[in-house]
Amino acid sequence: MQEFPSPENVMEELSKKEKVGRKGLQLYYLDIETTGVDSEKDKVITVQWVNLDFWNPQMAAQITILPEWESSEENILKSAWNVLMEKDQWDFVPIGFNILHFDLPFLFSRFRTVLGEDVSYEFLDRPSLDLKATFVLMNGGRFKGCNRFIRKTESGSVIPEYYKRKEYAKIVNYIQNEAVAFHEAFSELRNRLNMS
């Protein structure tokens, strides 16, 4: 079975990487997996991120996956809170697809419900990048099908069923494949914008 970082040591691990790391924008592909789409009744089962090098779009590190089944939803949410809300805003700039309309609002709702922590509107002043709008424009202004630029092999709708059946290795495999697919889409976007 794959080893996962302890949610309690996430901040320490990020600090080590930053000391070794680079200067400038710390861009992190951020994603979550959940048991459904209703943040009032469904829970977060994984929080994952990987550092991307903006100017040379490579995954600058291995993906960090915090699985609820190895800890608890409360522990992984505490780690996510520390990363998103306690660090300097430029040390962890989240980037993703639809993160402003699903991932972050879902996390914020669970922060309130599980941790008793409210996210004020100050977070909206923090830097983040949601590539959904860009992909809509690349898709001729159409929302339908704009996710085709992220060439995933399967839909995230399978995750709740995998979780119910305790097929955790399949969830981890999905997460890793999705991170690679996002990275490839991000690289392609950079090339189209001549940002190499």
Order of alpha helices (4+ residues) and beta strands (2+ residues): alpha-beta-beta-beta-alpha-beta-alpha-beta-alpha-alpha-alpha
